[in-house]
Amino acid sequence: MAKQQQPGIKRLDELFAAEPDRLSSLSFDLAGLYFDWSKTHLDQQLLGEFAERAERMGFAAKRDALFSGAIVNPSEGRPATHVAERGSGAPDDVDLATARHQRTRALVDAVEAGAFGDVTGVLHIGIGGSLLGPALLVDALGRKSRLTVSFLSNIDGQAFDDAVKPLNPATTLVVVVSKTFTTAETLANMEAALDWLRAAGISDPHGRLIAVTASPEVAVEAGIDETRILAFGEGVGGRYSLWSAVGVSAALALGWEAFEELLEGAAEMDRHFRFADPGENVPLLAAFADRLYVETLACQTRGVFAYDERLRLLPFYLQQLEMESNGKSVTIAGEPVDHPTAPVTWGGTGTDAQHAVFQLLHQGTVLVPVEFVAVREADDTQDPDRHRQLLLNAFAQGAALMAGQASDDPQRAYAGNRPSATILLDRLDARTLGALIAFYEHRTFANAVLLGINPFDQFGVELGKQIARQLSDGADEAKLDPSTRALIERAGV
């Protein structure tokens, strides 16, 4: 290991030698996914200790609260109702989510029936959770879609130019997603999109807009007709929202049947997480491993590498899900936490990453738990041996990280004993992708329970935005630090 082995933490090769059934006890088939956590340093003693901690932290009761529609986001006084979008929440929440899905489907059907004229493209405008989920879905599953879908989040004008370049304004729908419909970057990009439509001679640019929001009255005030507004609930957090009307761009690109399969895959993971015992609960066991590496072995990062080009956006999606949810320093009660919370989530795509960052993973002085995500069946037109080689590369990396290799030449020595986990999908389709994303959601929640923190607020993103608004409105720059004042002056802004 890159650092001295902690007392009581056995080497990976020792664990396999001592536990003949280790693979079967730490690998699971679920919802078309195979989870292998056997190359982590979890052992039966640690699993027992973490299970006791989960019980001490009230895991079962807090999980029940999540699925009952109780207040689990106390700082904002809200439930977290994303599970209701998949049919697993409180009955009233599920009924409301179902009604809103029907409205979303009606809009998708209307577009397909030609109610908006010829539609060849969608410009999806949002930021953070209002965009990352739908972008992942479309990039992973939408390569054969008849629609061209562009995603726009950055306020940078170049991002706008790039997003609209492949689109025909005469046949493009603009989907604007904002929970409050007050997000500055999103509204600025919406106005730019309206100008783009006007410049192309569209006589009624607002007629090409679809708004998705938890504040429909604000969208009406912004000039969008209520018949083209899709609502979702206040309890649906942005980074948990792709299952709601926020996913309408994905539904347009993939078809409603695929969107329903996405929901069913997530619901299957919901049922597992809700009812499985701690020793067989895959998201909870993954959280146990996360806590081991962050707290006991002081790992400050976790690497996620998708060995499938279709999942290239997964690390970016997980960055927000995990770091915005659990990047906290106080408990639910507002007291300082007594453990490190979320590590930095980062990653890339195999095999590209092998030639960029794996040097550090194998021989660097920083210990990084690694997660490989791969798909057993390919969906490309190339020689099947290409996919075979891709999978063998993923599996070989995990084997090499664990085994290492001795050498008389220290430059060529590999210490080994470096942990990894692997998730292997049978195939990449809407159902398995839904189950995969829901797994990560529940893993994030389980980590939060073990830490006693609230994963459903995100006040840390506000201060910088607040100062930017104040400066834009002409606030006194003299109150800023000298460095920031100099940067503003040098940039001429």
Residue pairs with C-beta under 8 A, 6 or more apart in sequence:
1 297
1 367
1 415
1 417
1 418
2 364
2 365
2 366
2 367
2 415
2 418
3 297
3 298
3 365
3 367
5 11
5 417
6 296
6 297
8 45
9 41
9 296
9 297
10 18
10 41
10 43
11 417
12 39
12 41
12 402
12 416
12 417
12 419
13 402
13 403
13 416
13 417
15 22
15 41
15 43
16 22
16 38
19 25
19 43
19 44
22 38
23 36
23 38
25 38
25 44
26 36
26 37
26 38
26 40
26 42
26 285
27 34
27 35
27 36
27 37
27 38
28 34
28 35
28 280
28 282
30 268
30 269
30 272
30 282
30 435
31 265
31 268
31 269
31 272
31 431
31 432
31 435
32 265
32 425
32 426
32 427
32 431
32 432
32 435
33 423
33 424
33 425
33 426
33 432
33 435
33 436
33 439
34 422
34 423
34 424
34 425
34 426
35 282
35 286
35 421
35 422
35 423
35 439
36 421
36 422
36 423
36 424
37 285
37 286
37 289
37 421
39 398
39 401
39 402
39 419
39 420
39 421
39 422
40 289
40 292
40 293
40 369
40 419
40 420
40 421
41 289
41 292
41 293
41 297
41 419
42 285
42 288
42 289
42 292
46 288
46 292
47 279
47 285
47 288
50 288
50 291
50 292
50 450
51 278
51 279
53 450
54 60
54 278
54 284
54 446
54 449
54 450
57 449
57 450
57 452
58 449
59 278
59 284
59 446
59 449
59 450
62 72
62 449
63 273
63 274
63 445
63 449
65 71
65 72
66 72
66 80
66 83
66 445
67 83
67 88
67 89
67 90
67 270
67 274
68 89
68 90
69 79
69 81
69 84
69 89
69 90
69 92
69 93
69 235
70 79
71 77
71 78
71 79
72 78
72 79
72 80
72 454
72 456
73 79
73 80
73 235
73 237
73 454
73 456
73 457
74 332
74 454
75 332
75 454
75 457
75 459
76 456
76 457
78 234
78 235
78 456
79 90
79 93
79 235
80 235
80 236
80 237
80 240
80 456
81 89
81 90
81 93
81 97
81 233
81 235
81 236
82 235
82 236
82 237
82 240
82 241
82 243
82 244
82 441
83 89
83 270
84 90
84 93
84 94
84 96
84 97
84 233
84 235
85 97
85 101
85 236
85 243
85 244
85 263
86 243
86 263
86 264
86 266
86 267
86 270
86 434
86 438
87 94
87 97
87 98
87 263
87 267
88 94
88 267
88 270
88 271
88 274
89 97
93 233
93 235
96 233
97 233
97 244
100 230
100 231
100 232
100 233
100 244
100 245
101 245
103 230
103 231
103 245
104 230
104 245
104 248
104 251
105 251
105 256
107 210
107 228
107 230
107 248
108 248
108 251
108 252
108 256
109 256
110 116
111 119
111 173
111 252
116 173
116 208
117 171
118 171
119 147
119 171
119 172
119 173
120 146
120 147
120 148
120 168
120 171
120 172
121 147
121 148
121 149
121 150
121 166
121 167
121 168
121 171
121 172
121 173
122 147
122 148
122 149
122 150
122 172
122 173
122 174
122 175
122 249
122 252
122 253
123 150
123 152
123 163
123 164
123 167
123 172
123 173
123 174
123 175
123 193
124 131
124 134
124 135
124 149
124 150
124 151
124 152
124 175
124 177
124 249
125 131
125 152
125 153
125 174
125 175
125 176
125 177
125 186
125 189
125 190
125 193
126 134
126 151
126 153
126 176
126 177
126 178
126 183
126 186
126 246
127 153
127 154
127 183
127 185
127 186
128 153
128 238
128 239
128 320
128 324
128 461
129 237
129 238
129 239
129 240
129 241
129 242
129 246
129 320
130 177
130 178
130 179
130 183
130 186
130 212
130 238
130 241
130 246
131 151
131 152
131 153
131 177
132 239
132 313
132 316
132 317
132 320
133 239
133 241
133 242
133 246
133 247
133 317
133 437
134 151
134 177
134 242
134 246
134 247
134 248
134 249
134 250
135 151
135 313
135 317
136 242
136 313
136 314
136 316
136 317
136 437
137 242
137 247
137 250
137 254
137 262
137 433
138 145
138 149
138 151
138 249
138 250
138 253
138 254
139 310
139 312
139 313
140 310
140 311
140 313
140 314
140 428
140 433
141 250
141 254
141 258
141 310
141 428
141 429
141 430
141 433
142 149
142 250
142 253
142 254
143 310
145 253
145 254
147 252
147 253
148 166
148 167
149 249
149 252
149 253
150 163
150 164
150 166
150 167
151 163
151 249
152 159
152 160
152 163
152 164
152 189
152 193
153 159
153 185
153 186
153 189
154 185
155 184
155 185
155 188
155 189
157 192
160 189
160 192
160 193
160 196
164 172
164 193
164 196
169 196
169 197
169 199
169 200
169 202
170 200
170 201
170 202
172 197
172 208
173 208
173 209
173 210
173 252
174 190
174 193
174 197
174 208
174 209
174 210
175 209
175 210
175 212
175 248
175 249
176 186
176 190
176 193
176 209
176 210
176 211
176 212
176 219
176 224
177 186
177 211
177 212
177 213
177 246
178 186
178 187
178 211
178 212
178 213
179 213
179 214
179 215
179 232
179 238
179 241
180 213
180 214
180 215
180 218
181 187
181 211
181 213
181 215
181 218
181 219
181 222
182 215
182 218
184 465
184 469
187 222
190 209
190 222
193 205
193 209
194 205
194 206
194 209
197 205
197 208
198 205
202 208
206 223
206 224
206 225
207 225
207 228
209 224
209 228
210 224
210 228
210 229
210 230
210 248
211 219
211 222
211 224
211 228
211 229
211 230
212 229
212 230
212 231
212 232
212 245
212 246
212 248
213 219
213 229
213 230
213 231
213 232
214 231
214 232
214 233
214 234
214 236
216 226
216 229
216 231
219 229
220 226
220 229
230 245
230 248
231 245
232 241
232 244
232 245
232 246
233 244
236 243
236 244
236 246
237 456
238 246
239 320
239 321
239 324
239 325
240 321
240 441
241 247
242 250
242 437
243 262
243 263
243 266
247 259
247 262
250 259
250 262
251 258
251 259
254 430
258 429
258 430
259 430
261 429
261 430
261 431
261 434
262 430
262 431
262 433
262 434
263 434
264 431
264 434
265 430
265 431
265 432
265 433
265 434
265 435
265 436
265 438
266 434
266 435
266 437
266 438
267 434
267 438
268 431
268 435
269 283
269 434
269 435
269 438
269 439
269 442
270 438
270 442
272 281
272 282
273 281
273 282
273 283
273 284
273 438
273 442
276 282
276 284
278 284
279 285
282 439
283 439
283 442
283 443
283 445
283 446
284 442
284 443
284 446
286 421
286 439
286 443
286 446
287 443
287 446
287 447
287 450
288 450
289 369
289 419
289 421
290 302
290 343
290 369
290 443
290 447
291 339
291 447
291 450
291 451
293 299
293 302
293 343
293 367
293 369
293 419
294 300
294 339
294 340
294 341
294 342
294 343
295 339
295 340
297 367
298 340
299 343
299 367
299 368
299 369
300 340
300 343
300 344
300 366
301 343
301 344
301 345
301 346
301 366
301 368
302 343
302 344
302 345
302 346
302 368
302 369
302 370
302 371
303 346
303 347
303 357
303 361
303 368
303 369
303 370
303 371
304 314
304 315
304 318
304 345
304 346
304 347
304 370
304 371
304 373
305 315
305 347
305 348
305 349
305 350
305 353
305 370
305 371
305 372
305 373
305 394
305 397
306 312
306 314
306 315
306 347
306 348
306 349
306 350
306 373
306 374
307 349
307 350
307 351
307 372
307 373
307 374
307 375
307 390
307 391
307 393
307 394
308 349
308 373
308 374
308 375
308 390
308 428
309 349
310 375
310 379
310 428
311 349
311 373
311 375
311 428
312 349
314 347
314 373
315 345
315 346
315 347
315 348
317 437
318 345
318 347
318 440
319 345
319 346
321 440
321 441
321 444
322 342
322 345
322 440
322 444
323 342
323 344
323 345
324 458
324 460
324 461
325 342
325 444
325 445
325 448
325 455
325 456
325 458
326 341
326 342
326 444
326 447
326 448
326 451
326 453
326 455
327 341
327 342
327 460
328 337
328 341
328 342
328 451
328 453
328 454
328 455
328 460
329 336
329 337
329 341
330 336
330 337
330 453
331 337
331 451
331 452
331 453
332 452
332 453
332 454
333 452
337 451
337 452
337 453
339 451
341 451
341 453
342 447
347 353
347 371
348 356
348 357
350 372
350 374
350 390
350 393
350 394
350 397
351 390
351 393
354 393
354 397
358 397
360 366
360 368
361 368
361 370
361 401
361 418
362 400
362 401
362 414
362 418
363 413
363 414
363 415
367 418
368 418
369 419
369 420
369 421
370 397
370 398
370 401
370 418
370 419
370 420
370 421
371 420
371 421
371 422
371 423
372 394
372 395
372 397
372 398
372 420
372 421
372 422
372 423
373 422
373 423
373 425
373 436
374 390
374 391
374 394
374 422
374 423
374 424
374 425
375 424
375 425
375 426
375 427
375 428
376 391
376 424
376 425
376 426
376 427
377 426
377 427
377 428
378 384
378 386
378 387
379 427
379 428
380 386
380 387
394 422
395 422
397 420
398 420
398 422
400 414
400 416
401 416
401 418
401 419
401 420
402 416
402 417
402 418
402 419
402 420
403 414
403 416
404 413
404 414
404 415
404 416
404 417
404 418
405 412
405 413
405 414
405 416
406 413
406 414
407 413
407 414
423 436
423 439
425 432
425 436
426 432
444 455
445 455
447 455
448 454
448 455
467 475
471 477
471 488
477 484
477 485
477 488
478 485
480 488
